[in-house]
Amino acid sequence: MRDHVGTAVSETRALPISPALAVGLVLVFGGAAWIGGAQGAQHGWLWLVGAGLGFVLHHATFGFAGAFRRLFAEARTAGLRAQLVLLGLGAALFLPTLAVAPGFGIEARGFVFPFGLATVLGAFVFGIGMQVAAGCVSGTCYAAGAGSPGALLTLAFAVVGATGAALTVDLWGDWPGLPAVSLPASLGTAPALALTLAVLAAAWLVAAAIERRRHGAVQPIGGALGGIVRGPWPLLWGAIGLALLNLATLLLAGRPWGIIAALPLWGSLAVEALGWDDPAFWSWWQEPTRAEWLFNPLLADRTTVMLLALMAGAMLAASLAGRFARRGGLTPGRASGAVLGGLMIGWGGIVAGGCNISAYVSGIASGSLHGWVWIAAALPGNWLVVALGRRPSRA
C-alpha cells in the first residue's frame, strides 16, 4: 500500500508545469462543465468520455496506420494484436449489452450498416490515405491535439474530402450493395459472439505465427504502466481502456464511438458560412437522420463534442508526458502527404460508410458484417502503399 501511495505522490510531484498543461486541464474539465451547462449533462459526460479516449490513445500510442505499416513492412504484429483485443473485448461488452438494453429501458443501437461497392472502394482508398498521411482519423485527431502541425493539416483536408464526398453523394450513393447484416440478429447473441471471438483468436494465432517465423519471438503487448498520469501505457492497457470508454459511449449516447460523421458537418457549415453554397439542398443532408444535424447548434452534435474532447484529452496527456508539440515542423513532403492523405481518408471514410473507428472497431463490436467487409478492403490499401515503398509523411 505504501509503495502505491509513494508512486502516486512521486508522479504528481514530477508533473511538468506548462501553459499547455494548464490549457489542457481547462479544456478537459472546464469544457465538460461548460458543455454540460449549455447542452445538458449527457453532453458533459460525453465530453469527459471523449477526453478519456484522447488520453488513452496518446498514452498507449494506440494507432492503426502504424500497426498496419509495421505488419506489412516488418512482420511486427503487436499493434494488430492489440486491435484484436480491442475488438474482442468490445464485442464481449457490446453484444450482451445491446441484447439486454431494451429490458432495462435503455435505448442503444450498434453500428450496423449496409455494404457494397462503395464500402469496398471507400475503405480501400481510406487504407491508402492512412498510410500516405501516416495516420487514420483517430490517430490524426489525437496527434493534432498533441500539437502536431502535420496532423492539423491532415484533419483540415480530411474535412475537405469528407465534405466533397457528401456533396457528390448522387454519384456514388446508388452503387450496388447489400442490406445491413447483423450477426446477432441472424445467429443469436451467443453464437454471434462466439463466432466473432473465434475469428479474432484465429487472426491472433496467425499474426503471432507470422512474427515468430520472421523474428523468432513475439513482442508482448502487456506490461507495467510507465505511469497512469504521465504514461506511457502498454498497448494492452490501451485496448482495455478504449473498449471500456466505447461501452460508456454506447450507454451515454445510445450508439457507439464514431468520428467520421462530424467531418462533413463541419465542412458543410463552413461552406454555408462562406456563402459558397446551401448544403441544405444537397442530397446528403436530405436524409432524415442527418437533416437535423445541419440545423442544430454544432455542439448539439454528440460526435463533434466527443471529437473535440478527444483532442483536448490528447493535449492534456501530451502535456503531462512533457511531449506537447514535440514533433518536427512541416517539410514540403510531409505537407503534401498530409494534404493528399487527408483528402483520401475524408472521402474514403464517408463513401465507405465509416472509418477505422465507426466501421472497423465499433462495427465489428456491434456484430455488423459491414465492419468485416471494411477491414478486408482497407488492409490491401495499406499494403499497397507499403509495398510501393511510399515513405509516410510523419508530422
BELVEN-V407972 format. One line per field, one symbol per residue. phi: phi as a letter, one per 30 degrees, with the letter a starting at -180 (. if undefined). psi: psi as a letter, one per 30 degrees, with the letter a starting at -180 (. if undefined). burial: 1 if it has 9 or more other C-alpha atoms within 8 Angstrom, else 0. Layout:
phi: ???
psi: ???
burial: ???
//
This chain:
phi: .dddddddddddddddcaedddddddddddddddddddcjdeddddddddddddddeddchdbcdddddddddbhcbedddddddedddddddddddddceedciccbbdcbbdbldddddddddedddddddhldddddddddddjddddddedddddddddddddceddbdcdeabdebcddddcjdddddddddddddddeddddddddddciacddcckdddlddcidcdeddddddddddddddeddciaddbbedddddeddddedddidacdecdeedddedcedddcdeeddddddeddddedddddddddddibdhdddddceddddddddddedddddddddilcdddcdddddddicdedddedddddddddeddddidddddb
psi: eeeeeeeeeeeefgkkjleeeeeeeeeeeeeeeeeeeefleeeeeeeeeeeeeeeeeeefhjleeeeeeeeeefhkgeeeeeeeeeeeeeefeeeeeeefeefggkjklljjlllbeeeeeeeeeeeeefeefhkaeeeeeeeeeggjeeeeeeeefeeeeeeeeeegfffffglklllkjjeeeefleeeeeeeeeeeeeeeeeeeeeeeeeefflkklfaalkfkeefalkleeeeeeeeeeeeeeeeeefglaklefffefeeeeeeeeefgeljfffkeeffkeffefefflkegfjeeeeeeeeeeeeeeeeeeefggkhfllakleeeeeeeeeeeeeeeeeeeefglafeeedeeeeffgkfeeeeeefeeeeeeeeeeefgjkkik.
burial: 00000000001000010001111111111111111110110111111111111111111111111111111100111111111111111111111101001100010111111111111111111111111111111111111111111111111111111111111010010000100111110001101110011001101100110111000001001000101001111111111111111111111111111111111111111011000001100111110001101100001111111111111111111111101100000100011011111111111111111111111111111111111111101111111111100001101
//
